[in-house]
Amino acid sequence: MDISKTTFKMAKRRGLEMTIEELGSDNETYTAVCFWEADNDCEWLCSYRLNAQNLTWNGNIYLPKQIKEELPATIESEAALRSVVQFIAASLHFSTAAH
């Protein structure tokens, strides 16, 4: 699945960073799209595996459980990816504002 610069910029405007990372071990590597809070470069929130036609859930590092549970297992299009970015950004903003 191709991801345009527009989507990366859209995430940044919402306080998130998206990066493409090569993950795994020597035996098996894969490409993932990692979601970061813009002010945290230590570890990402969560990641999806980047496949030819879609993104599939890969793992959660510290995204709150109530947000994670609402994310799709598979993202089929760039429009759906943008919706996920908007949801994560809005949910994080709400959860941090509530504390």
Secondary structure, 3 states (H helix, E strand, C coil): CCCCHHHHHHHHHCCEEEEEEEEECCCCEEEEEEEEECCCCCCCCEEEEECCCCEEEEEECCCCHHHHCCCCCEECCHHHHHHHHHHHHHHHHHHHHCC
